[in-house]
Amino acid sequence: MGAGNAVLKHPLAFKYFWRTFIAMLPPMGLFIGILIALIGIVPKWRSLAWVLLGAAFVISYFGRLIDLPKWALKISPFYWFQKVPVAHIDAAPVLWMVGIAVILIVIGFIGYNFRDYEN
């Protein structure tokens, strides 16, 4: 924000950066939930979370360049927030991502507790 505003004639207001930050919380929570679930259930597969994050990044930033179909673009959680801060945040994807993240976190904690009892 500071670097961008330093070179602009009309600096952008902080609220635009804040909206973008808030919009990225549900996808980040989803990936954290995936990581926690993998650590709790199958810890050897925890690197899969990084693969999924990388795939979502490639789909989001290069999907249109390589002409991916619309259904493939929608796989990435970042797709649903690409127009923020220009457009308002739609509540449905936020609720789905937060709900799935909470479920995955609970599954991860339960799996970790079961593994802890076995040792």
C-alpha positions, 0 to 999 in steps of 0.5 A: 500500500505504501509503495503504491501510494508513493508513486500515485498522483491520487493515493488510494484510500486505506478502505480499498486495501482493507476490503481486499485483506478481508476478502482474502481471509475466507480462502486463507481460512479454507487452506488453513483448514485443509492443512489442519485436517491433513495434519490431523488425519494423514500427516504424511500428506500435509504437503498436499495443502501447498500443492492445492494452494499453488494450483489455486494460484496458477488457476487464478492468475494464469487461468484466463491466459491459458483459456481454462473453462469457467468451471475450472476457474471456479475451482480456485477459492480466489476466483470468488473474490477477484473483483474486490474492492471494486465489487462488494463481497458476496456472502454465499462464497464467504459462508461456504468457505468459512463453514468448510474451513471450520468443519475441516479444522474440527476434523483435524483436531479430532484426528489429532486427538485420536492419534495422540491417544494412540501414542 
